[in-house]
Amino acid sequence: MANIARKKIHIADVRVGMTIEHEGRMVTVSKGNLPRRGFCGFSFEGDASKEELTRIQFAVPTAFGIVLR
């Protein structure tokens, strides 16, 4: 797809509402996906083995040009 931008981000920078790629699927992050920093450090859906995740942003054409959302 030409309208998708992918960027590697650190697991600590993941916020609620972001769309990320996790285990080959696109996931919108919710509060349940991000437990507070625990025994193993930061984790996503209980998986603390990955330090980087792929953030997905969509390029949306608007009257002011292309905007990443």
Contacts in CASP RR format, 6 or more apart in sequence:
PFRMAT RR
TARGET T0000
AUTHOR 0000-0000-0000
METHOD contacts of the structure
MODEL  1
MANIARKKIHIADVRVGMTIEHEGRMVTVSKGNLPRRGFCGFSFEGDASK
EELTRIQFAVPTAFGIVLR
2 59 0 8 1.000
3 58 0 8 1.000
3 59 0 8 1.000
3 60 0 8 1.000
4 56 0 8 1.000
4 57 0 8 1.000
4 58 0 8 1.000
4 59 0 8 1.000
5 56 0 8 1.000
5 57 0 8 1.000
5 58 0 8 1.000
5 59 0 8 1.000
5 68 0 8 1.000
6 21 0 8 1.000
6 54 0 8 1.000
6 55 0 8 1.000
6 56 0 8 1.000
6 57 0 8 1.000
7 54 0 8 1.000
7 55 0 8 1.000
7 57 0 8 1.000
8 52 0 8 1.000
8 53 0 8 1.000
8 54 0 8 1.000
8 55 0 8 1.000
9 52 0 8 1.000
9 53 0 8 1.000
9 54 0 8 1.000
9 55 0 8 1.000
10 51 0 8 1.000
10 52 0 8 1.000
11 42 0 8 1.000
11 43 0 8 1.000
11 44 0 8 1.000
11 50 0 8 1.000
11 51 0 8 1.000
11 52 0 8 1.000
11 53 0 8 1.000
12 42 0 8 1.000
14 20 0 8 1.000
14 29 0 8 1.000
14 34 0 8 1.000
14 44 0 8 1.000
14 53 0 8 1.000
14 55 0 8 1.000
15 29 0 8 1.000
16 29 0 8 1.000
16 30 0 8 1.000
16 31 0 8 1.000
16 34 0 8 1.000
17 28 0 8 1.000
17 29 0 8 1.000
17 30 0 8 1.000
18 28 0 8 1.000
18 29 0 8 1.000
18 55 0 8 1.000
19 26 0 8 1.000
19 27 0 8 1.000
19 28 0 8 1.000
19 29 0 8 1.000
19 55 0 8 1.000
19 56 0 8 1.000
19 57 0 8 1.000
19 58 0 8 1.000
20 26 0 8 1.000
20 27 0 8 1.000
20 29 0 8 1.000
20 44 0 8 1.000
20 53 0 8 1.000
20 54 0 8 1.000
20 55 0 8 1.000
20 56 0 8 1.000
21 27 0 8 1.000
21 53 0 8 1.000
21 54 0 8 1.000
21 55 0 8 1.000
21 56 0 8 1.000
22 44 0 8 1.000
22 45 0 8 1.000
22 47 0 8 1.000
22 53 0 8 1.000
26 56 0 8 1.000
27 33 0 8 1.000
27 45 0 8 1.000
29 44 0 8 1.000
33 44 0 8 1.000
33 45 0 8 1.000
34 44 0 8 1.000
35 43 0 8 1.000
35 46 0 8 1.000
40 48 0 8 1.000
41 48 0 8 1.000
42 48 0 8 1.000
44 50 0 8 1.000
44 53 0 8 1.000
57 68 0 8 1.000
57 69 0 8 1.000
58 68 0 8 1.000
58 69 0 8 1.000
59 66 0 8 1.000
59 67 0 8 1.000
59 68 0 8 1.000
60 66 0 8 1.000
60 67 0 8 1.000
60 68 0 8 1.000
60 69 0 8 1.000
61 67 0 8 1.000
END
